[in-house]
Amino acid sequence: MKEIVEYTDYRKYIQDYYDERKRTSAFSWHMFAQKAGFASDVYLKYVCEGKKNLSVGSAGSVASAMGLVGFEQTYFVLMVSYAHAKDDKTKRAAFEERCALANAHKMRVLGDEEFNYFKSWKNSVIRELAPHMPGAKPLEMARACKQKISAAEVSETLDFLVKAKLLKKDKNGNYQQTDKAIRMAPVEAVPLAARDLQRQMGEFAIQSLDLPLSERMISGYTLGLTRRAYERIKKETEDYYRRVVAIATDEDETEQVYRLNVQLFPLSERLNKNETDLNKEEKNEK
């Protein structure tokens, strides 16, 4: 099997463990359940299929049944904690604890650097700014930012970006981008961090209302939409983003770092609910 830190889904880890044992022995779900202390022979099978959830309280027993000890057992329990966290704050805490645990054992969690990149506005701004300020010291870069940031924070951000291979230093000590555009990794925790970044940038957008009209462009529409129209607008916006990125990356020079926000969100409840929606609401109320 792969190292446990290469997994982000505890169900997948359990399934891979079972498949490996089954391949090399007469292992069964019954034997697995007994070893983990479950009365139901198929409980763990249902967990792997997503029909049941593994509780944090029973995660340690399952980890022990799979022969996990020490940091690997703790890591498995944190995977379960992350999967069933009730809110973003608890999810972030579980993911960051997993990363810290892995780093302490000289291992890297899948999505760790991407998570750290998207969770702060400083990374994306300095990544754009540094390559276009050759010879600049961290204090100069800090002063070039609209938002408050210290020279020490700039230095820390630059070190992270180089370590994450998002920036590189040339022989003269100047910074260059390794890629013109960045895409999110297909890891669940990365969009979680991106939501933090979007909140930060949303706050900055509000602050920018005090800037002269010549320096900012903010507009909006309130629309009555069907679901079909919403999906069409969403697709049109995604195409628009691709065209914007193509325009931006076509230029080699930068005069100023900007942030483009586009939001489309509901201001009312669904007015015409279909039968499926009503059934879901009835189940939630019971």
DAJO-V709276 format. One record per backbone hydrogen bond with DSSP energy under -1.0 kcal/mol. NH is the residue of the N-H (numbers start at 0). CO is the residue of the C=O. Records with the same first field share a line. If there is no record, write none. Layout:
# DAJO-V709276
NH = CO + CO
This chain:
# DAJO-V709276
5 = 2
6 = 3
12 = 8
13 = 9
14 = 10
15 = 11
16 = 12
17 = 13
18 = 14
19 = 15
20 = 16
21 = 17
22 = 18
23 = 19
24 = 20
31 = 27
32 = 28
33 = 29
34 = 30
35 = 31
37 = 32
45 = 41
46 = 42
47 = 43
48 = 44
49 = 46
50 = 45
51 = 45
61 = 57
62 = 58
63 = 59
64 = 60
65 = 61
66 = 63
67 = 62
71 = 68
73 = 69
74 = 70
75 = 71
76 = 72
77 = 73
78 = 74
79 = 75
80 = 76
81 = 77
82 = 78
83 = 79
84 = 81
90 = 86
91 = 87
92 = 88
93 = 89
94 = 90
95 = 91
96 = 92
97 = 93
98 = 94
99 = 95
100 = 96
101 = 97
102 = 98
103 = 99
105 = 102
106 = 101
109 = 4
111 = 108
114 = 110
115 = 111
116 = 112
117 = 113
118 = 114
124 = 120
125 = 121
126 = 122
127 = 123
128 = 124
129 = 125
131 = 128
132 = 129
135 = 132
140 = 136
141 = 137
142 = 138
143 = 139
153 = 149
154 = 150
155 = 151
156 = 152
157 = 153
158 = 154
159 = 155
160 = 156
161 = 157
162 = 158
163 = 159
164 = 161
165 = 160
166 = 160
167 = 175
169 = 173
172 = 169
175 = 167
177 = 165
186 = 184
189 = 186
192 = 188
193 = 189
194 = 190
196 = 192
197 = 193
198 = 194
199 = 195
200 = 196
201 = 197
202 = 198
203 = 199
204 = 200
205 = 201
206 = 202
207 = 203
208 = 205
209 = 206
210 = 207
214 = 211
229 = 225
230 = 226
231 = 227
232 = 228
233 = 229
234 = 230
235 = 231
236 = 232
237 = 233
238 = 234
239 = 235
240 = 236
241 = 237
242 = 238
243 = 239
244 = 240
245 = 241
246 = 242
247 = 243
248 = 244
277 = 273
278 = 274
279 = 275
280 = 276
281 = 277
282 = 278
283 = 279
284 = 280
285 = 281
